[in-house]
Every structure is written in C-alpha cells, then in structure tokens.
C-alpha cells in the first residue's frame, strides 16, 4: 500500500480524493497556491505545501515544482484529480522517472487518446463507430480552401474541433460556407491559446444528439470493464451541467452494444486505470465515438451511487498493480442518480463567473444526498480558477424519486456572497422536457430555463439582505400565522420567537 500520496489538484476533487486516501490509511499531501492557502482541500490534508504563485500556469500546472515537493517529502504516488496535469503524458513520465507512481493511465494511452485525430483513427481501426468527418494529413496544416472543399463534401452543418484539449475550447458549429473561414480562424486561435496546438479537424454536426459516456476501468493484467453509462446531454458552451445514470434513451440492447464498444476502445490502446469513453447518440439510435477522457471524470459520483463502488479506491488499487476489484458480470446498477454542478456564475447574464467571498454556505444533507464541495463560509471565489463550488448528487430508486430529492436539495442549498446558478438548476430540472427525458446537447438553446434578469438582480448577495427580505415578507403577510387547521390568526407580541418554548435562543 502507498504510505503517502500527493494530490496534484485543488477544490472539490482534492477534497474528494483525500477522503478515500485517509479511509485507506494513506497520508494525504496537499499543494496550494497563494489564493488557496486557506482552502478547504488544504485543511483536509495531513500535510500541505505551497506553490509560489496565483494563476494555474504558475502553480498547479508546474509539474516539475510539484514533483520536487513530492520528492522532498517522501511521497510514493501522485493522484492528479481531473483537469490541470491529469491528462499530461509528460507529467506522468516525469513521475515515473522520479520513482513516483502516477495514479492514472499510462503515458502511451494518454498520447493515443490525447490527440482527437489520432484517437479517431485508432478506434476506427478497432471497429468502433466514429463521427463522419475529415482530419487531413497529420503532418500538414491544411489551407482554408482545402478545408472548405472537405466541408462541402461532408455537408453542412459541420463542427470544427481542436485536435488537443477539451471543454469546448477551439470548437465552432458552422451552418454554411460563408461562415467557415472566420469560424476556422477563431477556432485555431482559441485552440492555440488553450492547448498550445492550433490543429483542428472537421466532423459532421449531428443534430440534437445525446451525449452518452461509459465509465471504463482497466488493470495491468489486461482486464477491462465498463461501469455502465452516464448521460451528460444538458450542457452550456459544451460543458456539462447535469449528469445522470441510467440514460432514459438506452434500451438494454443499445446499452450492451455501446458498453462493448467502450471496452473495445479501451483495449485498443491497452488502457489501465479509470477513463471515460464518450459517444454521441443520434435520434435514430446510431452512436458514434467522440473521445476518451483519460482521467476520473467530474461526474463519477453518479456511477458510485448506483454501483456502490468507490472509484478512487479502485484507482489506487490498480496503480499498486492489483487486479480490478470488480468483474463485468458482477457489476449491477441499482436505482437512479443525478448530479448537478453548482457554479458561482450568473445564468441570466451569459453564465459569467461571479467573484467574491462566500459569506454564508449551507449545503443540504439527508439520506441519498451527497455534496462534493471545495468551499465553505469565508472561501474566496477568485478570477484564477474554475468557479465550480460544489457537485450535488441525489439518488433514488427511480428517476422521478431522484429528481424530486434533487429539487428539494436545491431549495435548501444556501450560498451568499456570490451569485450562483442554483435557481437556474432548479428551473432546469423542473422543465417538462427535462422531466420527460427529452434531452440533447442543444437543450438550452431550444428551451428557456435561465432566471430573468430581474430575478438574477434580486438574488440576495448578503445575509443582511436575506434577513431584511424575510422581515418585509412577514410584514406584508399582515402579521398572521397558521392555526394548524388551515385558517389564519392575527399575530401578537407573544408570538415573537423569544417568547416561544423550546431550544430557540438569540445569538
């Protein structure tokens, strides 16, 4: 067993990984930037060491500095979480060179899947269905004229995609030829800025697809399994907002075929540890390989809740060279789980991030409610990192039950000091089309669920404003109270809380 593991990440995923490591009796080492010196993930660790800087580029992306910290403090292994260095083969190789185990897939598998063009070609050879498209010569940068000819052959609309990276960066939907050149230039600029690689390729844009992904796991003995699907169709700017399992769109036969394709994709690159094979599913039931994410995904908790397996624990065991702790025939999903991502952002204003200090933070609790969070009261939401505050995951025996539980949990989720998307999430999961399971990647463009501008403006940003609003509401209600039989009575001074029996007291 590893004695000491460094988590090369921050926020909720660093907190999540540390929980499992401590349960396994492993000493947890955290790293932190200057803005994160008082962060929750630092307090969760047994040891914590600073990175001198503020931005991600100066801190969490400095692989050499992180490895030096690990070497200096007797670290056996590094868990990268997701994002940052989690899919960086050079970092994984540097870990191995330093005698430190990287808890993730091999550098070769990362390279095979890190470039989307190479990944598509590899999996097409393995018989995995891929989206029709064009990627040109891997050694040449095609000119705009060549790409225009290929786009016409594919047929509009087409999708321009960056060969490297993810998260919707370097991606543009092009409806007609007149928009191709400007979209191509914009996609290349963004890809170069985000990933250091301006290479792009074309795919046929599939209308109203569902985004279905399969959790995969492999070990060094050659065993590969899938842990069923997650549907992640509802997105904004190509980033997921809601994830659930099982998908309402999959029949048992389709689930079996897609799962087999996911395992075939993993075996084609000798995949080990945790990963995700992502597919697009069209309205006719045809599915196409999209990409493999060579890391643990943000939405892994919904899989954990329906399978009752700790995926981080499995990652650690596989990294130690052990066999997978589960076999395909032993994996049986139970019930339904749904996850939403709580962000500090203004959904009524283009999802712009909201920066500030969290003055009040109360997460919902209860049976079959899970909150993975990296913030608390007093936490600062800075300009330097992604504004995701927490993931709220709810489980039920049926989809209706899990969504009902989620709606109640969102009503009880209190975050003050910054604007959040909590109201937006409540509107989204209450939308009739979402309740009916009629979801696709263009859901938010097709349906209006964002709060109004006025609603966003009235969203209280301080605790004082909440108390004032409560007092005014009481006054406007005519100072009446419920008798208990459905009727109302006029309130008197004796109804003040300090006259009530029980455990209430003034602060």
C-alpha positions as CSV (number, residue, x, y, z in Angstrom):
1,X,0.0,0.0,0.0
2,X,1.2,3.6,-0.6
3,X,2.3,5.3,2.5
4,X,1.9,8.9,1.3
5,X,0.0,10.3,-1.7
6,X,0.2,13.9,-3.1
7,X,-3.0,15.3,-4.7
8,X,-1.9,17.5,-7.6
9,X,-5.1,19.4,-7.7
10,X,-7.4,21.7,-5.7
11,X,-11.1,22.3,-4.9
12,X,-13.7,19.6,-4.6
13,X,-11.8,16.9,-6.4
14,X,-8.9,17.3,-4.0
15,X,-11.3,17.0,-1.0
16,X,-13.0,14.0,-2.6
17,X,-9.7,12.1,-3.3
18,X,-8.4,12.9,0.2
19,X,-11.4,11.3,1.8
20,X,-10.7,7.9,0.2
21,X,-7.0,8.1,0.8
22,X,-7.5,8.7,4.5
23,X,-10.0,5.9,4.7
24,X,-7.3,3.6,3.2
25,X,-4.8,4.7,5.9
26,X,-2.7,6.7,3.4
27,X,-1.1,10.1,4.4
28,X,-2.6,12.9,2.3
29,X,-0.3,15.6,0.9
30,X,-1.9,18.8,-0.5
31,X,-0.4,21.6,-2.5
32,X,-1.8,25.1,-2.7
33,X,-1.4,28.4,-4.5
34,X,-1.4,31.8,-2.7
35,X,-5.1,32.3,-3.2
36,X,-5.7,28.8,-1.9
37,X,-3.7,29.0,1.3
38,X,-6.9,28.8,3.5
39,X,-8.8,26.5,1.1
40,X,-10.8,23.5,2.3
41,X,-8.6,21.0,0.5
42,X,-5.6,22.2,2.4
43,X,-7.4,21.7,5.7
44,X,-8.4,18.1,4.7
45,X,-4.8,17.0,4.2
46,X,-2.3,15.7,6.7
47,X,0.5,17.8,5.1
48,X,0.3,20.8,2.8
49,X,3.0,22.7,0.9
50,X,2.8,26.0,-1.0
51,X,3.3,26.7,-4.7
52,X,4.6,30.2,-5.2
53,X,2.1,31.9,-7.5
54,X,-1.5,32.7,-8.1
55,X,-2.5,31.6,-11.6
56,X,-2.9,27.9,-12.6
57,X,0.1,28.3,-15.0
58,X,2.3,29.4,-12.1
59,X,1.1,26.8,-9.7
60,X,-1.0,23.7,-10.4
61,X,0.4,23.3,-13.9
62,X,4.0,23.4,-12.8
63,X,4.7,19.7,-13.0
64,X,8.4,20.0,-12.1
65,X,7.7,22.0,-9.0
66,X,5.1,19.5,-7.9
67,X,7.4,16.6,-8.3
68,X,10.1,18.3,-6.4
69,X,7.7,18.8,-3.5
70,X,6.8,15.1,-3.7
71,X,10.4,14.0,-3.7
72,X,11.3,16.3,-0.8
73,X,8.5,14.9,1.4
74,X,8.7,11.2,0.8
75,X,5.6,10.9,-1.5
76,X,5.0,7.4,-3.0
77,X,2.4,8.4,-5.5
78,X,0.6,11.4,-7.1
79,X,-3.2,11.5,-7.8
80,X,-3.9,14.2,-10.4
81,X,-7.6,14.5,-10.0
82,X,-9.1,15.9,-13.2
83,X,-8.0,18.9,-15.2
84,X,-4.6,20.5,-14.8
85,X,-2.0,17.8,-15.3
86,X,-4.3,14.8,-15.2
87,X,-4.0,14.1,-19.0
88,X,-0.4,15.2,-19.4
89,X,1.8,12.3,-20.5
90,X,5.0,14.2,-19.9
91,X,4.0,14.7,-16.3
92,X,3.1,11.0,-15.9
93,X,6.6,10.1,-17.4
94,X,8.3,12.6,-15.1
95,X,6.6,11.0,-12.1
96,X,7.9,7.6,-13.1
97,X,11.4,8.9,-13.7
98,X,11.3,10.3,-10.2
99,X,10.3,7.0,-8.8
100,X,6.8,8.2,-8.0
101,X,3.6,6.3,-9.1
102,X,1.2,8.2,-11.2
103,X,-2.4,7.2,-10.3
104,X,-3.9,7.2,-13.8
105,X,-3.4,5.7,-17.2
106,X,-0.1,5.1,-18.9
107,X,1.6,7.9,-20.9
108,X,1.2,5.9,-24.1
109,X,-2.6,5.6,-23.6
110,X,-2.7,9.3,-22.9
111,X,-0.9,10.1,-26.1
112,X,-3.0,7.8,-28.1
113,X,-6.2,9.5,-26.9
114,X,-4.9,13.0,-26.2
115,X,-5.0,13.9,-29.8
116,X,-8.5,13.5,-31.1
117,X,-7.4,12.9,-34.7
118,X,-5.1,10.1,-33.7
119,X,-7.8,8.7,-31.3
120,X,-10.5,8.6,-34.1
121,X,-8.1,6.8,-36.5
122,X,-7.1,4.3,-33.8
123,X,-10.6,3.4,-32.8
124,X,-11.9,3.3,-36.3
125,X,-9.4,0.5,-37.0
126,X,-10.7,-1.2,-33.9
127,X,-14.3,-1.2,-35.3
128,X,-15.6,1.5,-33.0
129,X,-18.1,3.7,-34.9
130,X,-16.8,7.3,-35.3
131,X,-18.5,10.5,-36.5
132,X,-18.0,11.1,-40.2
133,X,-15.5,13.8,-40.8
134,X,-12.1,14.9,-42.2
135,X,-8.8,15.3,-40.4
136,X,-6.4,15.7,-43.3
137,X,-2.7,14.8,-43.2
138,X,-1.4,14.7,-39.6
139,X,1.9,16.3,-40.8
140,X,0.4,19.2,-42.7
141,X,-1.6,22.2,-41.8
142,X,-4.4,22.4,-44.5
143,X,-5.3,25.7,-46.0
144,X,-8.8,27.2,-45.8
145,X,-9.6,26.3,-49.4
146,X,-8.9,22.6,-48.8
147,X,-11.0,22.7,-45.6
148,X,-13.8,24.4,-47.4
149,X,-13.9,21.7,-50.1
150,X,-13.9,19.0,-47.4
151,X,-16.7,20.7,-45.5
152,X,-18.8,20.8,-48.7
153,X,-18.2,17.1,-49.1
154,X,-19.2,16.3,-45.5
155,X,-22.3,18.6,-45.8
156,X,-23.3,21.5,-43.6
157,X,-23.7,22.0,-40.7
158,X,-20.1,20.9,-39.8
159,X,-18.3,21.1,-36.5
160,X,-14.7,22.5,-36.2
161,X,-12.9,20.9,-33.3
162,X,-9.5,21.3,-31.7
163,X,-7.3,18.2,-32.0
164,X,-6.0,18.7,-28.5
165,X,-7.7,19.5,-25.2
166,X,-11.4,19.6,-24.4
167,X,-14.1,21.6,-22.6
168,X,-15.4,23.1,-25.8
169,X,-12.3,25.1,-26.4
170,X,-11.5,25.5,-30.1
171,X,-14.9,24.3,-31.1
172,X,-17.3,26.0,-33.6
173,X,-20.5,25.0,-35.3
174,X,-20.6,26.2,-38.9
175,X,-24.0,26.4,-40.6
176,X,-22.9,27.5,-44.1
177,X,-19.8,28.1,-46.2
178,X,-19.9,31.8,-45.7
179,X,-19.1,31.4,-42.0
180,X,-16.4,28.8,-42.4
181,X,-13.2,30.9,-42.7
182,X,-14.0,33.2,-39.8
183,X,-15.0,30.3,-37.6
184,X,-11.9,28.3,-38.6
185,X,-9.6,31.2,-37.7
186,X,-11.4,31.7,-34.4
187,X,-11.2,28.0,-33.5
188,X,-7.5,27.9,-34.3
189,X,-6.7,31.0,-32.2
190,X,-8.6,29.5,-29.2
191,X,-7.0,26.1,-29.6
192,X,-3.5,27.6,-29.7
193,X,-4.2,29.8,-26.7
194,X,-5.8,27.0,-24.7
195,X,-3.7,24.0,-25.6
196,X,-0.6,25.3,-27.5
197,X,-1.8,23.5,-30.6
198,X,-3.8,25.2,-33.4
199,X,-4.6,21.9,-35.2
200,X,-8.3,21.5,-35.9
201,X,-10.4,19.0,-37.8
202,X,-13.9,18.7,-39.2
203,X,-16.8,16.5,-38.2
204,X,-20.4,16.2,-39.4
205,X,-22.5,18.2,-36.9
206,X,-25.2,15.8,-35.6
207,X,-28.5,17.5,-34.9
208,X,-29.9,17.1,-31.4
209,X,-27.6,14.3,-30.3
210,X,-27.5,12.9,-26.8
211,X,-24.1,12.9,-25.1
212,X,-23.6,9.4,-23.6
213,X,-20.4,8.3,-21.9
214,X,-19.3,5.0,-20.4
215,X,-17.1,4.7,-17.4
216,X,-14.2,2.3,-18.2
217,X,-11.6,0.7,-16.0
218,X,-8.6,-1.4,-16.8
219,X,-5.8,-3.1,-14.9
220,X,-2.2,-4.1,-15.7
221,X,-3.3,-7.8,-16.0
222,X,-5.3,-6.9,-19.2
223,X,-8.8,-6.9,-17.6
224,X,-11.1,-4.1,-18.9
225,X,-14.7,-3.5,-17.8
226,X,-17.3,-0.8,-18.3
227,X,-19.3,0.5,-15.4
228,X,-22.4,1.5,-17.4
229,X,-23.3,4.8,-18.8
230,X,-23.9,8.4,-17.8
231,X,-25.9,10.8,-19.8
232,X,-24.4,14.3,-19.9
233,X,-26.5,15.9,-22.7
234,X,-27.5,19.2,-21.0
235,X,-24.6,21.5,-21.5
236,X,-23.7,25.1,-21.8
237,X,-20.8,26.1,-24.0
238,X,-20.0,22.4,-24.5
239,X,-19.6,22.0,-20.7
240,X,-21.8,19.6,-18.8
241,X,-24.3,20.9,-16.3
242,X,-26.4,17.8,-15.4
243,X,-25.3,14.2,-15.4
244,X,-27.4,11.1,-14.7
245,X,-27.4,7.4,-14.9
246,X,-29.1,5.4,-16.3
247,X,-29.9,7.2,-19.5
248,X,-33.5,7.3,-20.5
249,X,-32.5,6.8,-24.1
250,X,-30.8,3.4,-23.8
251,X,-32.5,0.1,-24.3
252,X,-30.9,-3.0,-22.8
253,X,-29.6,-3.9,-26.3
254,X,-28.2,-0.5,-27.1
255,X,-26.6,-0.3,-23.6
256,X,-24.9,-3.7,-24.3
257,X,-23.6,-2.6,-27.7
258,X,-22.3,0.7,-26.5
259,X,-20.7,-0.9,-23.5
260,X,-18.9,-3.4,-25.7
261,X,-17.7,-0.6,-28.0
262,X,-16.4,1.3,-24.9
263,X,-14.4,-1.8,-23.8
264,X,-13.1,-2.3,-27.3
265,X,-11.9,1.3,-27.4
266,X,-10.1,0.8,-24.1
267,X,-8.4,-2.4,-25.2
268,X,-7.3,-0.8,-28.5
269,X,-4.9,1.4,-26.5
270,X,-4.1,-1.0,-23.7
271,X,-5.9,1.2,-21.2
272,X,-5.3,1.0,-17.5
273,X,-6.9,2.8,-14.5
274,X,-10.1,5.0,-14.8
275,X,-11.3,6.6,-18.0
276,X,-14.4,7.6,-19.9
277,X,-15.4,6.7,-23.5
278,X,-17.7,9.4,-24.8
279,X,-20.3,8.9,-27.6
280,X,-22.9,10.9,-29.4
281,X,-26.2,9.2,-29.9
282,X,-28.4,10.4,-32.7
283,X,-32.2,10.4,-32.9
284,X,-32.2,7.2,-34.9
285,X,-30.3,5.3,-32.3
286,X,-26.9,5.4,-34.0
287,X,-23.9,6.1,-31.8
288,X,-20.5,7.5,-32.6
289,X,-17.2,7.6,-30.7
290,X,-16.5,11.2,-29.6
291,X,-13.3,10.9,-27.4
292,X,-11.7,9.1,-24.4
293,X,-11.1,11.2,-21.3
294,X,-8.0,9.6,-19.7
295,X,-8.8,10.5,-16.1
296,X,-11.5,10.4,-13.5
297,X,-14.5,12.5,-14.5
298,X,-16.3,15.2,-12.6
299,X,-19.5,13.2,-12.8
300,X,-18.1,9.9,-11.4
301,X,-20.2,10.2,-8.2
302,X,-23.4,9.1,-10.0
303,X,-21.7,5.9,-11.0
304,X,-20.5,5.4,-7.5
305,X,-24.0,5.9,-6.1
306,X,-25.7,3.3,-8.4
307,X,-22.9,0.7,-8.2
308,X,-21.8,1.2,-4.6
309,X,-18.1,1.2,-5.6
310,X,-15.5,3.8,-4.6
311,X,-13.8,4.6,-7.9
312,X,-10.9,6.5,-6.3
313,X,-10.1,3.4,-4.2
314,X,-10.2,1.3,-7.3
315,X,-7.8,3.7,-8.9
316,X,-5.3,3.3,-6.1
317,X,-5.5,-0.5,-6.1
318,X,-4.9,-0.6,-9.9
319,X,-2.0,1.8,-9.6
320,X,-0.5,-0.6,-7.0
321,X,-0.6,-3.4,-9.7
322,X,-3.6,-5.2,-8.2
323,X,-6.4,-6.6,-10.3
324,X,-9.7,-4.7,-10.6
325,X,-11.8,-5.1,-7.5
326,X,-14.8,-6.0,-9.7
327,X,-15.6,-8.1,-12.8
328,X,-18.0,-7.2,-15.6
329,X,-20.5,-9.9,-14.6
330,X,-20.5,-8.7,-11.0
331,X,-21.5,-5.1,-11.9
332,X,-25.2,-4.5,-11.5
333,X,-26.5,-0.9,-11.4
334,X,-29.3,-0.1,-9.0
335,X,-31.7,2.8,-9.0
336,X,-31.0,6.3,-10.5
337,X,-28.6,9.0,-9.6
338,X,-28.4,12.6,-10.9
339,X,-25.7,15.2,-10.4
340,X,-25.7,19.0,-11.0
341,X,-22.8,21.3,-10.8
342,X,-23.2,24.4,-8.6
343,X,-21.2,27.3,-10.0
344,X,-20.5,30.9,-8.9
345,X,-21.9,32.3,-12.1
346,X,-24.8,34.5,-13.4
347,X,-27.0,32.3,-15.5
348,X,-29.1,35.3,-16.6
349,X,-26.1,37.1,-17.9
350,X,-24.4,34.6,-20.2
351,X,-23.1,32.4,-17.3
352,X,-20.5,35.0,-16.4
353,X,-18.4,34.0,-13.4
354,X,-19.2,35.7,-10.1
355,X,-16.2,36.6,-8.0
356,X,-16.2,37.4,-4.2
357,X,-16.2,35.9,-0.7
358,X,-18.8,33.3,0.3
359,X,-20.5,34.8,3.4
360,X,-22.9,32.0,4.0
361,X,-22.7,28.4,2.9
362,X,-25.2,25.7,3.9
363,X,-25.3,22.5,1.9
364,X,-28.3,20.2,2.0
365,X,-28.0,16.9,3.9
366,X,-30.0,13.8,4.1
367,X,-30.2,10.2,3.1
368,X,-29.2,9.6,-0.5
369,X,-27.9,13.2,-0.8
370,X,-24.2,13.8,-1.5
371,X,-22.4,17.1,-1.8
372,X,-18.8,17.2,-3.0
373,X,-17.5,20.6,-2.3
374,X,-14.3,22.5,-2.0
375,X,-15.6,25.7,-0.4
376,X,-17.1,26.8,2.9
377,X,-18.1,30.1,4.6
378,X,-15.2,32.6,4.1
379,X,-13.9,30.9,1.0
380,X,-12.9,33.3,-1.8
381,X,-14.0,32.7,-5.4
382,X,-11.2,34.2,-7.4
383,X,-10.6,35.0,-11.0
384,X,-7.8,32.4,-11.2
385,X,-9.7,29.2,-11.2
386,X,-12.9,27.5,-12.4
387,X,-15.9,28.9,-10.5
388,X,-17.5,25.5,-9.7
389,X,-18.4,25.5,-6.0
390,X,-19.8,22.0,-5.5
391,X,-21.5,19.0,-7.0
392,X,-24.9,18.0,-5.7
393,X,-25.7,14.3,-6.3
394,X,-29.0,12.7,-5.4
395,X,-30.1,9.0,-5.6
396,X,-33.5,7.4,-5.8
397,X,-34.9,4.0,-6.8
398,X,-36.5,5.7,-9.8
399,X,-35.7,8.8,-11.9
400,X,-38.7,10.6,-10.5
401,X,-37.6,10.0,-7.0
402,X,-34.0,11.2,-7.6
403,X,-35.2,14.3,-9.3
404,X,-37.7,15.1,-6.6
405,X,-35.0,14.7,-4.0
406,X,-32.7,16.9,-6.1
407,X,-35.3,19.7,-6.3
408,X,-35.8,19.7,-2.5
409,X,-32.0,19.7,-2.0
410,X,-31.6,22.7,-4.3
411,X,-34.2,24.5,-2.4
412,X,-32.1,24.0,0.8
413,X,-28.8,24.9,-0.8
414,X,-27.8,28.3,0.5
415,X,-24.8,30.3,-0.9
416,X,-24.5,34.0,-0.2
417,X,-21.8,36.5,-1.2
418,X,-21.7,35.4,-4.8
419,X,-24.3,34.9,-7.5
420,X,-24.9,31.2,-8.2
421,X,-26.7,29.0,-10.7
422,X,-28.8,27.3,-8.1
423,X,-32.1,28.9,-9.2
424,X,-31.2,28.1,-12.8
425,X,-30.6,24.4,-11.9
426,X,-34.0,24.3,-10.2
427,X,-35.7,25.7,-13.3
428,X,-33.9,23.3,-15.5
429,X,-34.8,20.1,-13.7
430,X,-38.4,21.3,-13.4
431,X,-38.7,21.9,-17.2
432,X,-41.3,19.5,-18.7
433,X,-38.9,18.4,-21.5
434,X,-36.2,17.5,-19.0
435,X,-38.7,15.7,-16.8
436,X,-39.8,13.7,-19.9
437,X,-36.1,12.8,-20.6
438,X,-36.2,14.7,-23.9
439,X,-32.6,16.0,-23.6
440,X,-29.9,16.7,-26.1
441,X,-26.8,18.9,-26.4
442,X,-28.8,21.8,-27.7
443,X,-31.3,21.7,-24.9
444,X,-30.6,25.2,-23.5
445,X,-30.7,26.7,-27.0
446,X,-34.1,25.1,-27.5
447,X,-35.6,25.8,-24.1
448,X,-35.6,28.9,-21.9
449,X,-34.8,27.9,-18.3
450,X,-32.4,30.7,-17.1
451,X,-33.7,33.1,-14.5
452,X,-34.9,36.5,-15.7
453,X,-32.5,39.5,-15.5
454,X,-34.7,40.9,-12.7
455,X,-34.6,37.6,-10.8
456,X,-30.8,37.5,-11.0
457,X,-30.6,41.0,-9.8
458,X,-32.8,40.3,-6.9
459,X,-30.9,37.2,-5.8
460,X,-29.5,38.2,-2.4
461,X,-25.8,38.5,-2.2
462,X,-25.5,39.2,1.5
463,X,-27.0,37.7,4.6
464,X,-28.3,41.1,5.7
465,X,-30.4,41.3,2.6
466,X,-31.9,37.9,3.3
467,X,-32.9,39.0,6.8
468,X,-34.4,42.3,5.5
469,X,-36.4,40.4,2.9
470,X,-37.7,37.9,5.5
471,X,-38.8,40.8,7.8
472,X,-40.6,42.6,5.0
473,X,-42.3,39.4,3.9
474,X,-43.6,38.9,7.4
475,X,-44.9,42.4,7.5
476,X,-46.6,42.1,4.1
477,X,-48.3,38.9,5.2
478,X,-50.3,41.0,7.6
479,X,-48.5,39.5,10.6
480,X,-50.7,36.4,10.5
481,X,-49.8,32.9,11.4
482,X,-51.2,29.4,10.7
483,X,-53.6,28.0,13.4
484,X,-52.7,24.5,12.3
485,X,-56.2,23.8,10.8
486,X,-55.7,25.7,7.6
487,X,-57.1,29.1,9.0
488,X,-55.0,32.1,9.9
489,X,-55.0,34.3,13.0
490,X,-53.5,37.7,13.8
491,X,-50.1,37.6,15.4
492,X,-49.4,39.4,18.7
493,X,-46.2,40.4,20.6
494,X,-46.4,37.0,22.4
495,X,-45.7,35.3,19.1
496,X,-42.2,36.7,18.9
497,X,-39.6,33.9,18.9
498,X,-38.1,34.8,22.2
499,X,-41.5,34.1,23.9
500,X,-41.6,30.6,22.4
501,X,-40.9,27.4,24.3
502,X,-38.1,25.1,23.1
503,X,-34.5,25.4,22.2
504,X,-34.5,28.7,20.3
505,X,-32.3,31.4,21.7
506,X,-31.0,34.8,20.5
507,X,-27.4,34.8,19.1
